[in-house]
Amino acid sequence: MPKHDLTAVYSTGSLHTYGQLVGNSWKPVGFDEVWDGDTAWDRDVLWPNQVCFQPVDDSYLVGYLVPETGWSDYGGSDVQRANHSALLRDYGQVFVRMVGEYGYRELIASPAAVDADTDDAAHLVELFARLRDEYPVYDEEHLSQVGQLIEREVWDHAGVFDLRSEIRDPFEAITGRDLAQVSDERLTDLWFEQLPAYDFECESAVSGRWPDFKERAAALLARLLRAELAAA
């Protein structure tokens, strides 16, 4: 599938001063200006979001917000995060990324890629319509990988701390040792080596939870205690 050169469509020199194209990312100067002032909600197009960028000559460049690809630190889901990265992986310069505050990012399809009278453009139109109307997941395997990534991010950010809080009192009461002497690396290995596997539920593009956290922590504590008492 041919790659489309977006710089020919979104050239830095022709864009209005409220934003600039840096590499393949659209960097708005004022996030609210771009989002609220320059988004036309046209439901006669392939999907609801049509974004207009105003060059200096007062004409408009139009790009299409790709459905199910927008996420941030405070919005979106694992599905949208996975679609975003998988579509970039597979279609390269077909897209510009609109980015903003709090990690916001969303894919914009080039008109050159979507409006052309080609089989490639027809394929993209069909793909985007399917994401919008039928099934929002682009790549199931990649979605699973993103879920594992989010799980590890949650673990590194808060999970290991929550585990220490959960098992500290019984561990120290039984062993007489300070749990701080057990490294994060060891707790991490025990957590992710546990069988049977425990499910992690993504709650957003950057967060999630283990529904059976307490049961999993208890199972890990039992393994840790056996090892500690055997070594005593």
N, CA, C and O of each residue as an XYZ file, in Angstrom:
928
protein
N       0.851     -1.192      0.000
C       0.000      0.000      0.000
C       0.885      1.239      0.000
O       1.783      1.351      0.835
N       0.651      2.163     -0.911
C       1.521      3.331     -0.986
C       1.385      4.224      0.231
O       0.328      4.289      0.858
N       2.456      4.901      0.550
C       2.450      5.866      1.643
C       2.169      7.252      1.081
O       2.689      7.596      0.020
N       1.371      8.046      1.756
C       1.047      9.396      1.316
C       1.888     10.391      2.103
O       1.999     10.287      3.324
N       2.471     11.342      1.412
C       3.313     12.348      2.044
C       2.431     13.468      2.575
O       1.953     14.311      1.815
N       2.222     13.468      3.890
C       1.312     14.451      4.471
C       1.865     15.867      4.417
O       1.104     16.833      4.472
N       3.180     15.999      4.311
C       3.732     17.349      4.282
C       3.273     18.092      3.033
O       3.293     19.322      3.002
N       2.856     17.348      1.995
C       2.348     18.002      0.792
C       0.948     18.570      1.028
O       0.515     19.477      0.317
N       0.245     18.035      2.024
C      -1.103     18.486      2.328
C      -1.103     19.456      3.507
O      -1.772     20.488      3.472
N      -0.351     19.118      4.546
C      -0.287     19.948      5.742
C       1.124     20.530      5.853
O       1.896     20.110      6.715
N       1.460     21.464      5.014
C       2.805     22.024      5.050
C       2.886     23.098      6.125
O       1.967     23.902      6.282
N       3.989     23.104      6.861
C       4.142     24.031      7.979
C       3.970     25.483      7.529
O       3.419     26.301      8.264
N       4.439     25.797      6.330
C       4.385     27.172      5.871
C       2.995     27.679      5.563
O       2.772     28.889      5.549
N       2.044     26.774      5.315
C       0.720     27.218      4.910
C      -0.302     27.197      6.037
O      -1.427     27.658      5.847
N       0.058     26.678      7.195
C      -0.904     26.576      8.283
C      -1.045     27.893      9.032
O      -0.103     28.680      9.120
N      -2.208     28.111      9.555
C      -2.481     29.289     10.367
C      -1.627     29.244     11.629
O      -1.142     28.178     12.006
N      -1.441     30.372     12.276
C      -0.507     30.451     13.390
C      -0.965     29.724     14.646
O      -0.190     29.634     15.598
N      -2.202     29.197     14.697
C      -2.611     28.512     15.926
C      -2.059     27.100     16.020
O      -2.345     26.391     16.985
N      -1.276     26.679     15.038
C      -0.685     25.351     15.152
C       0.452     25.174     14.182
O       0.678     26.014     13.312
N       1.168     24.081     14.331
C       2.238     23.761     13.416
C       2.373     22.251     13.299
O       2.036     21.509     14.221
N       2.869     21.812     12.156
C       3.112     20.401     11.956
C       4.564     20.113     12.312
O       5.482     20.672     11.712
N       4.763     19.241     13.290
C       6.105     18.848     13.706
C       6.236     17.362     13.415
O       5.619     16.534     14.085
N       7.039     17.030     12.419
C       7.088     15.637     11.985
C       5.724     15.258     11.444
O       5.220     15.884     10.512
N       5.128     14.233     12.032
C       3.781     13.828     11.628
C       2.752     14.117     12.707
O       1.693     13.490     12.743
N       3.060     15.067     13.591
C       2.137     15.409     14.667
C       1.681     16.858     14.548
O       2.493     17.771     14.399
N       0.365     17.049     14.617
C      -0.202     18.393     14.623
C      -0.158     18.927     16.035
O      -0.786     18.359     16.929
N       0.578     20.017     16.259
C       0.766     20.583     17.592
C      -0.039     21.878     17.714
O       0.440     22.929     17.288
N      -1.230     21.835     18.277
C      -1.999     23.074     18.412
C      -1.367     24.015     19.422
O      -0.916     23.585     20.483
N      -1.334     25.292     19.094
C      -0.848     26.292     20.035
C      -1.847     26.456     21.168
O      -1.461     26.507     22.335
N      -3.141     26.541     20.830
C      -4.188     26.621     21.842
C      -5.112     25.436     21.681
O      -5.873     25.372     20.716
N      -5.061     24.493     22.611
C      -5.832     23.253     22.468
C      -7.310     23.545     22.306
O      -7.952     22.971     21.427
N      -7.873     24.427     23.134
C      -9.295     24.726     23.049
C      -9.648     25.405     21.724
O     -10.730     25.183     21.180
N      -8.748     26.219     21.214
C      -9.012     26.878     19.935
C      -9.177     25.853     18.816
O     -10.126     25.908     18.034
N      -8.252     24.938     18.762
C      -8.296     23.951     17.680
C      -9.498     23.040     17.837
O     -10.199     22.750     16.868
N      -9.735     22.590     19.062
C     -10.810     21.616     19.273
C     -12.181     22.258     19.112
O     -13.044     21.717     18.421
N     -12.387     23.423     19.752
C     -13.713     24.027     19.766
C     -13.956     24.952     18.572
O     -15.078     25.057     18.075
N     -12.906     25.612     18.123
C     -13.102     26.607     17.083
C     -12.982     26.087     15.676
O     -13.469     26.731     14.747
N     -12.352     24.948     15.481
C     -12.023     24.511     14.137
C     -12.473     23.094     13.841
O     -11.968     22.463     12.913
N     -13.412     22.593     14.614
C     -13.983     21.280     14.349
C     -15.401     21.471     13.832
O     -16.249     22.023     14.533
N     -15.664     21.021     12.617
C     -17.001     21.116     12.047
C     -17.683     19.763     12.171
O     -17.153     18.754     11.707
N     -18.848     19.736     12.789
C     -19.555     18.472     12.972
C     -20.464     18.252     11.766
O     -21.589     18.751     11.723
N     -19.971     17.512     10.806
C     -20.671     17.290      9.546
C     -21.063     15.821      9.466
O     -20.222     14.969      9.177
N     -22.313     15.522      9.717
C     -22.755     14.128      9.773
C     -23.090     13.559      8.398
O     -23.571     12.431      8.296
N     -22.845     14.318      7.358
C     -23.026     13.795      6.012
C     -21.750     13.168      5.463
O     -21.764     12.548      4.400
N     -20.645     13.332      6.193
C     -19.408     12.716      5.740
C     -19.343     11.290      6.272
O     -20.296     10.800      6.878
N     -18.217     10.631      6.041
C     -18.112      9.205      6.365
C     -18.258      8.942      7.854
O     -18.816      7.916      8.243
N     -17.784      9.820      8.674
C     -17.956      9.722     10.111
C     -18.118     11.142     10.644
O     -17.800     12.091      9.927
N     -18.594     11.325     11.860
C     -19.049     12.660     12.281
C     -17.974     13.739     12.319
O     -18.294     14.909     12.114
N     -16.719     13.398     12.570
C     -15.735     14.436     12.867
C     -14.959     14.851     11.622
O     -14.260     14.039     11.015
N     -15.085     16.081     11.261
C     -14.329     16.627     10.140
C     -13.573     17.842     10.652
O     -14.179     18.762     11.201
N     -12.268     17.854     10.480
C     -11.448     18.918     11.046
C     -10.945     19.827      9.931
O     -10.425     19.354      8.920
N     -11.100     21.115     10.119
C     -10.667     22.085      9.112
C      -9.500     22.899      9.654
O      -9.575     23.450     10.752
N      -8.428     22.972      8.883
C      -7.297     23.823      9.224
C      -7.272     24.989      8.245
O      -7.360     24.777      7.036
N      -7.154     26.208      8.744
C      -7.220     27.387      7.892
C      -5.821     27.892      7.561
O      -5.140     28.414      8.444
N      -5.372     27.751      6.314
C      -4.085     28.331      5.915
C      -4.186     29.850      5.817
O      -5.257     30.425      6.010
N      -3.071     30.485      5.517
C      -3.024     31.942      5.517
C      -3.848     32.560      4.395
O      -4.179     33.744      4.466
N      -4.194     31.786      3.350
C      -4.955     32.366      2.249
C      -6.465     32.222      2.439
O      -7.231     32.460      1.505
N      -6.900     31.832      3.647
C      -8.310     31.726      4.019
C      -9.053     30.567      3.360
O     -10.263     30.433      3.544
N      -8.359     29.736      2.605
C      -8.986     28.493      2.155
C      -8.849     27.473      3.288
O      -8.258     27.771      4.326
N      -9.391     26.279      3.089
C      -9.371     25.305      4.168
C      -8.781     23.980      3.707
O      -9.019     23.515      2.592
N      -8.021     23.405      4.588
C      -7.558     22.033      4.419
C      -8.421     21.165      5.325
O      -8.632     21.497      6.492
N      -8.909     20.076      4.802
C      -9.813     19.241      5.569
C      -9.175     17.890      5.827
O      -8.641     17.257      4.916
N      -9.236     17.457      7.073
C      -8.810     16.111      7.430
C      -9.934     15.439      8.178
O     -10.847     16.108      8.662
N      -9.882     14.139      8.278
C     -10.952     13.392      8.933
C     -10.455     12.769     10.227
O      -9.476     12.023     10.227
N     -11.133     13.077     11.337
C     -10.820     12.426     12.590
C     -11.218     10.956     12.481
O     -12.370     10.637     12.188
N     -10.268     10.077     12.716
C     -10.512      8.647     12.537
C     -11.250      8.109     13.765
O     -10.801      8.335     14.888
N     -12.356      7.411     13.583
C     -13.137      6.932     14.738
C     -12.336      5.960     15.591
O     -11.520      5.185     15.092
N     -12.596      6.026     16.901
C     -12.013      5.096     17.868
C     -10.493      5.167     17.929
O      -9.835      4.142     18.104
N      -9.920      6.375     17.787
C      -8.462      6.517     17.894
C      -8.049      7.620     18.856
O      -6.855      7.892     18.982
N      -8.987      8.266     19.537
C      -8.632      9.364     20.425
C      -8.527      8.919     21.877
O      -9.430      8.262     22.395
N      -7.422      9.277     22.536
C      -7.259      8.925     23.944
C      -6.309      9.905     24.603
O      -5.578     10.637     23.936
N      -6.335      9.905     25.930
C      -5.475     10.792     26.706
C      -5.307     10.212     28.100
O      -5.770      9.109     28.391
N      -4.639     10.967     28.951
C      -4.485     10.546     30.345
C      -5.816     10.548     31.083
O      -5.939      9.913     32.131
N      -6.807     11.245     30.558
C      -8.093     11.372     31.246
C      -9.282     10.925     30.397
O     -10.428     11.123     30.801
N      -9.040     10.339     29.254
C     -10.151      9.911     28.413
C      -9.727      8.834     27.446
O      -8.539      8.595     27.234
N     -10.726      8.182     26.857
C     -10.432      7.106     25.926
C     -10.315      5.776     26.634
O     -10.449      5.690     27.855
N     -10.065      4.748     25.860
C     -10.026      3.390     26.384
C      -8.823      2.640     25.837
O      -8.077      3.155     25.004
N      -8.647      1.422     26.317
C      -7.589      0.578     25.769
C      -7.820      0.311     24.288
O      -6.861      0.189     23.526
N      -9.079      0.218     23.871
C      -9.396     -0.010     22.458
C      -8.908      1.162     21.617
O      -8.262      0.959     20.589
N      -9.206      2.370     22.039
C      -8.800      3.539     21.261
C      -7.286      3.713     21.262
O      -6.704      4.119     20.256
N      -6.656      3.410     22.375
C      -5.193      3.485     22.420
C      -4.570      2.455     21.482
O      -3.608      2.759     20.777
N      -5.111      1.247     21.471
C      -4.588      0.194     20.608
C      -4.832      0.508     19.141
O      -3.943      0.316     18.310
N      -6.026      0.988     18.812
C      -6.304      1.356     17.426
C      -5.345      2.434     16.943
O      -4.838      2.378     15.823
N      -5.107      3.413     17.802
C      -4.228      4.536     17.452
C      -2.843      4.035     17.040
O      -2.341      4.393     15.974
N      -2.239      3.220     17.872
C      -0.879      2.770     17.586
C      -0.827      1.746     16.465
O       0.122      1.743     15.681
N      -1.834      0.871     16.370
C      -1.827     -0.155     15.325
C      -2.044      0.454     13.944
O      -1.411      0.030     12.977
N      -2.934      1.446     13.841
C      -3.154      2.093     12.551
C      -1.921      2.880     12.119
O      -1.574      2.882     10.938
N      -1.259      3.544     13.052
C      -0.001      4.222     12.720
C       1.039      3.218     12.251
O       1.785      3.486     11.309
N       1.089      2.080     12.895
C       2.042      1.028     12.526
C       1.800      0.545     11.088
O       2.749      0.335     10.332
N       0.541      0.372     10.723
C       0.213     -0.264      9.450
C       0.107      0.707      8.279
O       0.319      0.321      7.129
N      -0.223      1.980      8.573
C      -0.483      2.903      7.475
C       0.418      4.127      7.460
O       0.279      4.992      6.596
N       1.330      4.204      8.402
C       2.358      5.235      8.367
C       1.836      6.626      8.097
O       1.064      7.169      8.888
N       2.252      7.210      6.979
C       1.998      8.621      6.724
C       0.606      8.918      6.174
O       0.355     10.028      5.706
N      -0.287      7.959      6.223
C      -1.685      8.268      5.907
C      -2.265      9.222      6.948
O      -3.220      9.946      6.666
N      -1.685      9.222      8.156
C      -2.269      9.981      9.265
C      -1.366     11.085      9.767
O      -0.140     10.996      9.706
N      -2.006     12.130     10.267
C      -1.383     13.110     11.160
C      -1.960     12.861     12.541
O      -3.137     12.522     12.669
N      -1.150     13.025     13.576
C      -1.651     12.907     14.944
C      -1.954     14.292     15.489
O      -1.064     15.139     15.569
N      -3.209     14.527     15.865
C      -3.531     15.738     16.618
C      -3.186     15.459     18.079
O      -3.621     14.452     18.639
N      -2.419     16.332     18.687
C      -2.018     16.131     20.074
C      -2.333     17.375     20.878
O      -2.388     18.480     20.337
N      -2.542     17.188     22.188
C      -2.873     18.311     23.050
C      -2.500     18.034     24.485
O      -1.649     17.193     24.776
N      -3.148     18.752     25.376
C      -2.830     18.664     26.791
C      -3.216     17.313     27.374
O      -4.087     16.618     26.851
N      -2.548     16.956     28.469
C      -2.844     15.736     29.223
C      -2.733     14.481     28.360
O      -3.506     13.534     28.507
N      -1.756     14.500     27.462
C      -1.505     13.323     26.651
C      -2.523     13.071     25.569
O      -2.538     11.988     24.984
N      -3.387     14.047     25.280
C      -4.403     13.847     24.251
C      -3.757     13.606     22.898
O      -2.803     14.291     22.528
N      -4.281     12.625     22.156
C      -3.847     12.361     20.797
C      -4.987     11.688     20.033
O      -5.761     10.913     20.596
N      -5.071     11.995     18.762
C      -6.105     11.407     17.916
C      -5.606     11.425     16.481
O      -4.876     12.334     16.085
N      -5.995     10.430     15.706
C      -5.525     10.346     14.333
C      -6.414     11.145     13.394
O      -7.639     11.134     13.516
N      -5.784     11.833     12.464
C      -6.473     12.547     11.405
C      -6.028     11.956     10.080
O      -4.832     11.891      9.793
N      -6.986     11.526      9.273
C      -6.667     10.943      7.975
C      -6.513     12.036      6.930
O      -7.320     12.964      6.860
N      -5.477     11.917      6.127
C      -5.227     12.870      5.056
C      -6.305     12.780      3.980
O      -6.683     11.678      3.582
N      -6.804     13.914      3.504
C      -7.742     13.866      2.377
C      -7.150     13.158      1.168
O      -7.869     12.491      0.424
N      -5.838     13.300      0.967
C      -5.203     12.638     -0.162
C      -5.331     11.125     -0.077
O      -5.368     10.432     -1.093
N      -5.398     10.619      1.172
C      -5.493      9.172      1.356
C      -6.922      8.672      1.292
O      -7.155      7.526      0.906
N      -7.895      9.513      1.665
C      -9.286      9.068      1.798
C     -10.128      9.416      0.575
O     -10.973      8.620      0.163
N      -9.911     10.587     -0.007
C     -10.790     11.071     -1.070
C     -10.383     10.620     -2.461
O     -11.123     10.828     -3.423
N      -9.210     10.004     -2.578
C      -8.746      9.580     -3.903
C      -9.612      8.445     -4.455
O     -10.180      7.659     -3.697
N      -9.701      8.374     -5.759
C     -10.470      7.329     -6.427
C      -9.576      6.117     -6.657
O      -9.230      5.786     -7.791
N      -9.212      5.465     -5.561
C      -8.305      4.319     -5.626
C      -8.819      3.209     -4.727
O      -9.654      3.439     -3.852
N      -8.313      2.002     -4.948
C      -8.675      0.878     -4.092
C      -8.178      1.102     -2.667
O      -8.844      0.716     -1.706
N      -7.004      1.728     -2.531
C      -6.464      1.984     -1.194
C      -7.374      2.924     -0.410
O      -7.633      2.699      0.772
N      -7.858      3.974     -1.066
C      -8.754      4.902     -0.399
C     -10.071      4.226     -0.035
O     -10.608      4.455      1.048
N     -10.587      3.404     -0.927
C     -11.832      2.681     -0.642
C     -11.662      1.746      0.539
O     -12.576      1.576      1.346
N     -10.485      1.140      0.638
C     -10.207      0.250      1.773
C     -10.213      1.025      3.083
O     -10.760      0.560      4.083
N      -9.603      2.208      3.077
C      -9.576      3.017      4.294
C     -10.977      3.471      4.687
O     -11.343      3.436      5.862
N     -11.754      3.895      3.701
C     -13.127      4.309      3.982
C     -13.912      3.165      4.618
O     -14.625      3.364      5.601
N     -13.778      1.979      4.055
C     -14.470      0.809      4.594
C     -13.991      0.498      6.006
O     -14.791      0.175      6.884
N     -12.682      0.597      6.218
C     -12.112      0.326      7.537
C     -12.642      1.297      8.580
O     -13.052      0.875      9.661
N     -12.642      2.590      8.274
C     -13.080      3.586      9.236
C     -14.575      3.445      9.529
O     -15.007      3.593     10.672
N     -15.359      3.158      8.488
C     -16.789      2.962      8.692
C     -17.053      1.737      9.566
O     -17.975      1.742     10.382
N     -16.252      0.698      9.399
C     -16.416     -0.507     10.218
C     -16.075     -0.219     11.675
O     -16.765     -0.696     12.575
N     -15.037      0.544     11.913
C     -14.675      0.907     13.283
C     -15.789      1.717     13.932
O     -16.072      1.556     15.119
N     -16.411      2.576     13.158
C     -17.460      3.443     13.695
C     -18.771      2.698     13.914
O     -19.425      2.874     14.942
N     -19.153      1.867     12.947
C     -20.523      1.347     12.922
C     -20.668     -0.110     13.339
O     -21.741     -0.515     13.787
N     -19.598     -0.913     13.198
C     -19.749     -2.347     13.396
C     -18.974     -2.861     14.606
O     -19.566     -3.383     15.551
N     -17.670     -2.715     14.573
C     -16.834     -3.264     15.640
C     -15.640     -2.354     15.835
O     -14.879     -2.142     14.891
N     -15.447     -1.804     17.029
C     -14.451     -0.745     17.202
C     -12.998     -1.203     17.275
O     -12.099     -0.363     17.322
N     -12.740     -2.515     17.286
C     -11.371     -3.005     17.454
C     -10.733     -3.262     16.091
O     -11.282     -3.996     15.269
N      -9.575     -2.654     15.860
C      -8.858     -2.839     14.598
C      -8.002     -4.101     14.608
O      -7.981     -4.833     13.619
N      -7.303     -4.366     15.693
C      -6.371     -5.494     15.756
C      -6.481     -6.116     17.144
O      -6.013     -5.538     18.124
N      -7.094     -7.282     17.227
C      -7.332     -7.943     18.515
C      -6.027     -8.287     19.230
O      -5.907     -8.089     20.439
N      -5.061     -8.797     18.490
C      -3.788     -9.175     19.116
C      -3.080     -7.958     19.690
O      -2.531     -8.010     20.791
N      -3.095     -6.863     18.939
C      -2.465     -5.647     19.439
C      -3.214     -5.095     20.647
O      -2.598     -4.568     21.573
N      -4.540     -5.216     20.639
C      -5.324     -4.794     21.804
C      -4.895     -5.557     23.045
O      -4.771     -4.973     24.121
N      -4.666     -6.856     22.905
C      -4.199     -7.661     24.032
C      -2.833     -7.176     24.518
O      -2.585     -7.109     25.722
N      -1.953     -6.842     23.580
C      -0.627     -6.349     23.953
C      -0.715     -5.009     24.675
O       0.011     -4.767     25.638
N      -1.600     -4.149     24.209
C      -1.783     -2.853     24.867
C      -2.361     -3.049     26.267
O      -1.982     -2.341     27.200
N      -3.284     -4.017     26.416
C      -3.806     -4.318     27.739
C      -2.710     -4.756     28.698
O      -2.703     -4.358     29.863
N      -1.786     -5.574     28.211
C      -0.657     -5.997     29.049
C       0.243     -4.813     29.383
O       0.759     -4.719     30.497
N       0.431     -3.912     28.426
C       1.230     -2.713     28.676
C       0.591     -1.847     29.741
O       1.272     -1.365     30.647
N      -0.730     -1.643     29.638
C      -1.434     -0.839     30.639
C      -1.341     -1.502     32.004
O      -1.138     -0.823     33.011
N      -1.488     -2.824     32.048
C      -1.366     -3.536     33.317
C      -0.008     -3.269     33.957
O       0.077     -2.993     35.153
N       1.048     -3.352     33.160
C       2.384     -3.119     33.719
C       2.563     -1.661     34.145
O       3.208     -1.389     35.157
N       2.000     -0.726     33.387
C       2.072      0.681     33.782
C       1.357      0.910     35.113
O       1.864      1.617     35.984
N       0.184      0.311     35.262
C      -0.563      0.451     36.515
C       0.209     -0.182     37.664
O       0.261      0.368     38.764
N       0.806     -1.336     37.403
C       1.595     -1.998     38.440
C       2.757     -1.126     38.884
O       2.972     -0.933     40.081
N       3.514     -0.595     37.916
C       4.683      0.219     38.249
C       4.285      1.511     38.951
O       5.018      2.007     39.807
N       3.124      2.057     38.590
C       2.694      3.335     39.158
C       2.106      3.177     40.553
O       2.379      3.989     41.438
N       1.301      2.135     40.757
C       0.593      2.030     42.035
C       0.446      0.604     42.543
O       0.302      0.395     43.748
N       0.480     -0.370     41.660
C       0.172     -1.736     42.067
C       1.102     -2.297     43.113
O       0.651     -2.894     44.090
N       2.406     -2.113     42.922
C       3.356     -2.670     43.880
C       3.216     -1.975     45.231
O       3.402     -2.608     46.270
N       2.892     -0.690     45.233
C       2.647      0.036     46.485
C       1.416     -0.522     47.183
O       1.429     -0.736     48.395
N       0.352     -0.758     46.418
C      -0.876     -1.308     46.994
C      -0.637     -2.711     47.543
O      -1.189     -3.073     48.583
N       0.175     -3.496     46.855
C       0.494     -4.842     47.336
C       1.228     -4.774     48.668
O       0.903     -5.518     49.593
N       2.205     -3.900     48.772
C       2.942     -3.768     50.036
C       1.986     -3.398     51.172
O       2.085     -3.933     52.277
N       1.071     -2.491     50.893
C       0.114     -2.099     51.918
C      -0.757     -3.279     52.347
O      -1.114     -3.400     53.518
N      -1.093     -4.142     51.398
C      -1.985     -5.264     51.654
C      -1.311     -6.365     52.484
O      -1.954     -6.976     53.338
N      -0.031     -6.618     52.238
C       0.612     -7.794     52.870
C       1.597     -7.430     53.978
O       2.134     -8.321     54.635
N       1.843     -6.146     54.196
C       2.887     -5.748     55.146
C       2.651     -6.301     56.554
O       3.549     -6.924     57.120
N       1.484     -6.090     57.121
C       1.236     -6.481     58.516
C       1.360     -7.988     58.726
O       2.078     -8.404     59.635
N       0.691     -8.831     57.925
C       0.854    -10.267     58.161
C       2.273    -10.756     57.887
O       2.769    -11.626     58.602
N       2.927    -10.220     56.879
C       4.296    -10.640     56.581
C       5.221    -10.339     57.751
O       5.992    -11.203     58.169
N       5.150     -9.126     58.281
C       6.064     -8.728     59.351
C       5.716     -9.419     60.657
O       6.605     -9.710     61.458
N       4.418     -9.691     60.888
C       4.020    -10.386     62.110
C       4.524    -11.823     62.119
O       4.919    -12.332     63.169
N       4.515    -12.479     60.970
C       4.902    -13.888     60.905
C       6.413    -14.061     60.809
O       6.965    -14.968     61.433
N       7.091    -13.217     60.045
C       8.533    -13.405     59.808
C       9.399    -12.576     60.740
O      10.573    -12.895     60.931
N       8.849    -11.522     61.324
C       9.668    -10.619     62.128
C      10.582     -9.748     61.293
O      11.450     -9.060     61.831
N      10.396     -9.771     59.977
C      11.219     -8.958     59.071
C      10.428     -7.770     58.556
O       9.199     -7.797     58.478
N      11.161     -6.734     58.210
C      10.563     -5.561     57.584
C      10.320     -5.876     56.107
O      11.237     -6.297     55.401
N       9.097     -5.675     55.647
C       8.791     -5.957     54.241
C       9.627     -5.092     53.305
O       9.822     -5.455     52.145
N      10.119     -3.967     53.781
C      10.958     -3.105     52.949
C      12.226     -3.826     52.503
O      12.867     -3.410     51.538
N      12.594     -4.906     53.199
C      13.776     -5.675     52.809
C      13.522     -6.543     51.577
O      14.460     -7.052     50.963
N      12.259     -6.705     51.224
C      11.915     -7.450     50.019
C      11.816     -6.446     48.873
O      11.058     -5.480     48.958
N      12.569     -6.669     47.817
C      12.660     -5.680     46.744
C      11.388     -5.637     45.893
O      10.623     -6.599     45.829
N      11.194     -4.501     45.250
C      10.104     -4.385     44.288
C      10.253     -5.405     43.167
O       9.265     -5.950     42.675
N      11.487     -5.656     42.772
C      11.723     -6.601     41.684
C      11.241     -7.999     42.060
O      10.658     -8.695     41.230
N      11.478     -8.413     43.297
C      11.037     -9.738     43.711
C       9.517     -9.816     43.785
O       8.922    -10.806     43.359
N       8.891     -8.779     44.322
C       7.432     -8.762     44.394
C       6.820     -8.754     42.987
O       5.803     -9.397     42.730
N       7.462     -8.016     42.095
C       6.969     -7.968     40.715
C       7.045     -9.337     40.061
O       6.095     -9.770     39.409
N       8.174    -10.021     40.232
C       8.318    -11.359     39.654
C       7.264    -12.307     40.215
O       6.646    -13.063     39.466
N       7.057    -12.269     41.524
C       6.058    -13.147     42.139
C       4.649    -12.823     41.636
O       3.842    -13.722     41.400
N       4.367    -11.541     41.477
C       3.038    -11.120     41.036
C       2.710    -11.639     39.632
O       1.622    -12.166     39.395
N       3.652    -11.486     38.715
C       3.376    -11.833     37.330
C       3.664    -13.300     37.006
O       3.318    -13.768     35.921
N       4.292    -14.032     37.933
C       4.530    -15.454     37.725
C       3.392    -16.310     38.259
O       3.368    -17.517     38.019
N       2.456    -15.715     38.971
C       1.432    -16.491     39.649
C       0.556    -17.275     38.676
O       0.189    -16.782     37.610
N       0.236    -18.476     39.057
C      -0.696    -19.327     38.320
C      -1.789    -19.773     39.288
O      -1.482    -20.051     40.448
N      -3.028    -19.852     38.872
C      -3.484    -19.476     37.524
C      -3.443    -17.974     37.301
O      -3.366    -17.186     38.244
N      -3.494    -17.607     36.059
C      -3.440    -16.184     35.729
C      -4.689    -15.470     36.250
O      -5.797    -16.005     36.205
N      -4.485    -14.280     36.731
C      -5.601    -13.456     37.207
C      -5.891    -12.381     36.168
O      -4.977    -11.856     35.531
N      -7.142    -12.065     36.008
C      -7.520    -11.099     34.979
C      -7.260     -9.670     35.444
O      -7.432     -9.327     36.614
N      -6.840     -8.852     34.482
C      -6.703     -7.418     34.681
C      -7.735     -6.741     33.796
O      -7.845     -7.068     32.614
N      -8.488     -5.808     34.346
C      -9.530     -5.116     33.592
C      -9.105     -3.682     33.332
O      -8.924     -2.904     34.268
N      -8.946     -3.330     32.058
C      -8.649     -1.945     31.707
C      -9.895     -1.096     31.934
O     -10.998     -1.470     31.534
N      -9.704      0.045     32.576
C     -10.815      0.959     32.832
C     -10.733      2.216     31.977
O     -11.718      2.939     31.829
N      -9.572      2.469     31.423
C      -9.374      3.602     30.525
C      -8.134      3.292     29.696
O      -7.620      2.174     29.727
N      -7.658      4.289     28.957
C      -6.463      4.098     28.148
C      -5.194      4.012     28.988
O      -4.144      3.609     28.488
N      -5.286      4.387     30.254
C      -4.085      4.404     31.098
C      -4.310      3.787     32.470
O      -3.415      3.838     33.314
N      -5.475      3.208     32.716
C      -5.762      2.711     34.064
C      -6.522      1.392     34.001
O      -7.060      1.009     32.962
N      -6.551      0.715     35.135
C      -7.282     -0.541     35.229
C      -7.163     -1.109     36.632
O      -6.611     -0.472     37.530
N      -7.689     -2.314     36.811
C      -7.705     -2.922     38.136
C      -7.690     -4.436     38.007
O      -8.069     -5.009     36.986
N      -7.232     -5.062     39.098
C      -7.322     -6.510     39.232
C      -8.544     -6.802     40.099
O      -8.513     -6.517     41.296
N      -9.616     -7.359     39.543
C     -10.818     -7.601     40.350
C     -10.558     -8.492     41.559
O     -11.193     -8.326     42.601
N      -9.632     -9.432     41.428
C      -9.315    -10.347     42.524
C      -8.002     -9.959     43.208
O      -7.199    -10.816     43.577
N      -7.803     -8.645     43.366
C      -6.525     -8.179     43.911
C      -6.230     -8.796     45.269
O      -5.117     -9.267     45.498
N      -7.199     -8.803     46.170
C      -6.946     -9.306     47.516
C      -6.618    -10.805     47.489
O      -5.723    -11.253     48.206
N      -7.329    -11.570     46.676
C      -7.046    -13.002     46.572
C      -5.657    -13.231     45.979
O      -4.920    -14.115     46.417
N      -5.318    -12.435     44.995
C      -4.001    -12.579     44.384
C      -2.898    -12.186     45.360
O      -1.851    -12.831     45.413
N      -3.134    -11.124     46.133
C      -2.150    -10.709     47.134
C      -1.981    -11.787     48.202
O      -0.868    -12.033     48.665
N      -3.081    -12.429     48.593
C      -2.995    -13.488     49.596
C      -2.203    -14.679     49.062
O      -1.411    -15.270     49.795
N      -2.406    -15.035     47.800
C      -1.667    -16.136     47.205
C      -0.184    -15.803     47.117
O       0.662    -16.660     47.372
N       0.128    -14.579     46.763
C       1.532    -14.165     46.707
C       2.155    -14.181     48.098
O       3.289    -14.629     48.265
N       1.427    -13.699     49.090
C       1.937    -13.703     50.457
C       2.265    -15.124     50.914
O       3.292    -15.346     51.555
N       1.410    -16.076     50.591
C       1.650    -17.462     50.988
C       2.938    -17.986     50.366
O       3.720    -18.657     51.039
N       3.166    -17.688     49.095
C       4.396    -18.122     48.433
C       5.612    -17.448     49.056
O       6.643    -18.084     49.280
N       5.479    -16.158     49.333
C       6.582    -15.410     49.913
C       6.930    -15.935     51.301
O       8.105    -16.066     51.644
N       5.917    -16.231     52.091
C       6.147    -16.746     53.451
C       6.815    -18.116     53.415
O       7.720    -18.380     54.206
N       6.387    -18.981     52.519
C       7.020    -20.302     52.405
C       8.499    -20.161     52.106
O       9.327    -20.856     52.696
N       8.833    -19.265     51.192
C      10.232    -19.071     50.828
C      11.016    -18.475     51.991
O      12.147    -18.884     52.252
N      10.420    -17.509     52.691
C      11.112    -16.866     53.809
C      11.339    -17.832     54.963
O      12.427    -17.866     55.537
N      10.318    -18.619     55.309
C      10.449    -19.535     56.435
C      11.378    -20.681     56.108
O      12.071    -21.185     56.992
N      11.409    -21.109     54.835
C      12.326    -22.178     54.441
C      13.774    -21.730     54.509
O      14.672    -22.532     54.764
N      13.992    -20.445     54.278
C      15.360    -19.916     54.293
C      15.806    -19.528     55.694
O      16.985    -19.249     55.912
N      14.888    -19.508     56.638
C      15.232    -19.063     58.003
C      16.071    -20.114     58.744
O      16.445    -19.903     59.898
